[in-house]
Amino acid sequence: MHTQDEDVATAHVAKRALAVVNDDKHVEAYYMGWHEAQSNPYDAVQNPGGCIQLGLSENTLSLDLLDDWFSTHSTAPALELENVLNFKAIAGYPDVYHGLLIFRNLMANFMNELYGGAVSFDPEKMVITTGATSAIEILAFCLADPGDVFLVPAPYYPGFERDIRFRSQVDLVPVPSFSSDGFAVTRAALEQAFEDAVSRGRKVKAVLMTSPSNPLGMTYSRDQLSVILDFIGQKDMHLICDEIYAGSVFGTTEFISIAELVMPPRVDPNRVHIIYGLSKVLGIPGFRVGLLYSWNSLVLDAAKKLTRFSSVPTLTQQILISLLSDTHFLRLFLSENLKRLQQRWRLVSHGLQEAGLEFVNCTAGFFCWVNIGKVASVQTKEQELELWSKLLHVEGLNVTPGSACQCSEPGLWMSAQFTLSAAELAHDNLSLLALDLSASDDPTQDPTLPRTQPFVRVWQKSTDGPIPLVRVNCHSSSTGDAEIIDSIKAGKKFELFPGNDSFTCTFVWMGTDRMLASQHFVIYSPPKKQDVLMMPFYCRLCLWTFDHTGFDLYNNATKSYVQAHNWLLSSIS
Amino acid sequence: MHTQDEDVATAHVAKRALAVVNDDKHVEAYYMGWHEAQSNPYDAVQNPGGCIQLGLSENTLSLDLLDDWFSTHSTAPALELENVLNFKAIAGYPDVYHGLLIFRNLMANFMNELYGGAVSFDPEKMVITTGATSAIEILAFCLADPGDVFLVPAPYYPGFERDIRFRSQVDLVPVPSFSSDGFAVTRAALEQAFEDAVSRGRKVKAVLMTSPSNPLGMTYSRDQLSVILDFIGQKDMHLICDEIYAGSVFGTTEFISIAELVMPPRVDPNRVHIIYGLSKVLGIPGFRVGLLYSWNSLVLDAAKKLTRFSSVPTLTQQILISLLSDTHFLRLFLSENLKRLQQRWRLVSHGLQEAGLEFVNCTAGFFCWVNIGKVASVQTKEQELELWSKLLHVEGLNVTPGSACQCSEPGLWMSAQFTLSAAELAHDNLSLLALDLSASDDPTQDPTLPRTQPFVRVWQKSTDGPIPLVRVNCHSSSTGDAEIIDSIKAGKKFELFPGNDSFTCTFVWMGTDRMLASQHFVIYSPPKKQDVLMMPFYCRLCLWTFDHTGFDLYNNATKSYVQAHNWLLSSIS
């Protein structure tokens, strides 16, 4: 008999379970970083030294709009839990596991509008799943048998490794692309990857791509998509096009859905499958709503049956039925969300430019693809991971190393999210670490940058002068906080105290009924125009202490800053 | 190039996808019946000739209690969507996919109490999934590789075929049991099934069982469980014990969790895995909340990772956190639900006895295992399916044929649910069809029984006299309905009109704001005691027109009947 519990456990589970436990090929860093960010999360008050998560593609920029909608629509039929009809509909077995017809209808309408009317989606070709993750896995199951291969234009989303290999046991083969030609997917690279796999005795069943690209943040042109479509047609393959970032294209490039090009005889529609979901476009990954869209009736039949393992609760669907029915709100939301993404990207790209970093001028998604290696003298995968580890463990920033995305230029690129609240300053930190490393002869020396230093340095860099007459007082635990809380409760959220020779600005971040953090900014000496123009830096400094739970106050804080800014300008002129 | 779309579709999908589409081994009838019940659902008003679903194990008997709770707790923190903190918590990525720690804690507490304190569940050994279906599939994936075998005591839940074969490609081998010894699982039958599988070159990895049993509705004794535990230990196997009906034991037999017996050295805890969920105990399958519980750290590690495909939305968890925190309510709910199950089973078993049908005296679950074949001269699987098809297509009743449960006595047994609203009368119908068939020399002759006839016959059988002086007037489209609606809106839901020589009782079933159905019952001649005592039959006749959407009014209707009953009794005496 066995004596060691662990031995017994190991001996008796399936080989495929051991693979799931032990094997995160090539993407260890991605999940290690994620785990670190989860187990030691940054919090302005509770854990200011914690890890800031820039490795998770989540957009919280417009959650306030959705929150408003839910607040004002809490009486919508689907949310009225006291209504017995609805409760019974919510509690009972659903008629189908692949999504209520009315929900699929509304999703189709939503996508039709989102896609600019260029295509018309049919709810009967749609299978709703527990997030896009599950839709991808189901497609992998349906299109390939264990050991078969998908070709994936690299750099690609590290999560595909788990999505595809874990349960469906399909292998991924990267199709390399290069910065020198803008990371284009070429026919030559596709052919090469295909031939390599075939020569190893593998069956290549599909090309899997994200469009717009994650992590590049780029859209694909009609020509690019045509190259891929022609390739899969001629090689007797499928194309899985993950369009989860359709609806998050904030730049000037055009998004072309693969659905626009699916026309026989050029391509057999049976070969093309689209992934979509609400996690990115609405910023609600916690709702776990994804879908697969296919023209292939066999794939649809199998997928519908497989949703018994991955169905979306009726309650979730009912709530989203209410939301998707409000097309007026959705139009406003989508437009405002893109504006906010634009603004955020403008800020971040400006910072990256200032730092002299190379980056892809992204037009879609919530992340940027930054060449941090070049300035930091990093040229190998090992050096990249060393720098990545330093960022994670010393600076408390989790980004995604290019190697986890199978980037074909090892040691150069990293992906970092820019849509979380703390992201802007973190990006500065990231930039400045790179500057720091590049400035230093020995990159291993003095790697620790206090979190406040970068701003001082940005200041110095942008003004080319001394540190201005600014004092930052953090009184988060002072007795004065009680007064601030009272004034907030009385409706005076942000107060400006003009004085004779100083200007004080207090920023407060609130939870439900307690203050999460406050900061008093005091500018000594009568303000000069130059100081006022520098205020955005303070603003970004404030963001530094700003955590997820206080997001809704960001806009108020910004408004107060604008007021302060105007007041200062008027008092100077 | 290919010309036929269908050919291309077939040629290019994975073998396993084709298997999912085409292969429902042995359980075609189960899913065919389900499909029929879905596509042509019975509705008292809209579709009175539709199919009544008795093949789905759903308990709606106590939904009114949960509905009340949700109505009075709509201000619970988790439901306050206007609260920005909660909305953000609901919208964002969850920290873990396998269930929030607080939710797992509450589930553990709930189960500890439900199991009578006999075991203590550890939230760290718990993995929350999209329904128990998904938990079963994940366990199959983790414990066996494709082509391996699970032994399953038969008769068993037909859904296991899809749960286990579909994605994990593990085969199920029935372990036969017989009515002659109360369907006991014997060591001899386990050994035989094991040897047979091994001789066919298969690896037998686990025994999979439901405890309490679905479809038998029986609990297992400590001795029975020990036989199985000893067997899996000696054969180097796992045990998956699906305890989803724990908490639905309404009879006098004791439920013993397998967790009570998991103690080394008798059995290595690494080999035992429990399935649970809220679909049955709370009657909320639409919430899609299941779990697996394991002592095996490798299984837990793999399962946690696999929940990326089958996670429960944060919103669902938050709502259930509120519910599970209200232990006072839950105690009342569980106790009342068992009472209602008892009452319902008393009625149904009484009807079955009257009809002279053999059945298992079930003490758990929502279904009964009825020997319909004996009286209906059905002795083969083919005859069983013929009778089943007649019930489905002529009588509009979907039950589960024994052969879909791999019953080792083909042609004899059927499983039928008794917890749906329309179930009681449907059972009468079922019983009487059997009587009808057994009375006829040629069972294929005159198979059509009008739906009203059975009640007349039950009446005749129980009174052994003529049909009483009862007239049933259905005025569902008369102008009088408007008045009834008005009186309901005014709060007078059920009116009794005592008259000189007649008694009128009006029953109304309401949707949100419109009447679904109404019936006026007029009893002519001064009521005699005998007539009054017959009233339960009218009550059951009313149930006939009672559909799912009007369930909440059942209790009110019953109360009115009791009032009428008392009034009549007092006027006679």
Interface residues (C-beta under 8 A of the other chain):
Chain A: H2 D5 E6 V8 A9 T10 H12 V13 A14 K15 R16 A17 L18 V20 V21 Q38 L56 E58 T60 L63 D64 L66 D67 F70 S71 S74 L79 L81 E82 N83 V84 L85 F87 K88 A89 I90 A91 G92 Y93 P94 D95 V96 T130 G131 T133 S134 E137 F141 C142 L143 A144 D145 P146 D148 R162 D163 F166 R167 K205 D236 H238 P265 D268 P269 N270 R271 G283 I284 P285 G286 F287 R288 N296 S297 L298 V299 D301 A302 K305 L306 R308 F309 S310 S311 V312 P313 T314 L315 T316 I319 G511 T512 H548 T549 F551 D552
Chain B: M1 H2 D5 E6 V8 A9 T10 H12 V13 A14 K15 R16 A17 L18 V20 V21 Q38 L56 E58 T60 L63 D64 L66 D67 F70 S71 S74 L79 L81 E82 N83 V84 L85 F87 K88 A89 I90 A91 G92 Y93 P94 D95 V96 T130 G131 T133 S134 E137 F141 C142 L143 A144 D145 P146 D148 R162 D163 F166 R167 K205 D236 H238 D268 N270 R271 G283 I284 P285 G286 F287 R288 N296 S297 L298 V299 D301 A302 K305 L306 R308 F309 S310 S311 V312 P313 T314 L315 T316 I319 G511 T512 H548 T549 F551 D552
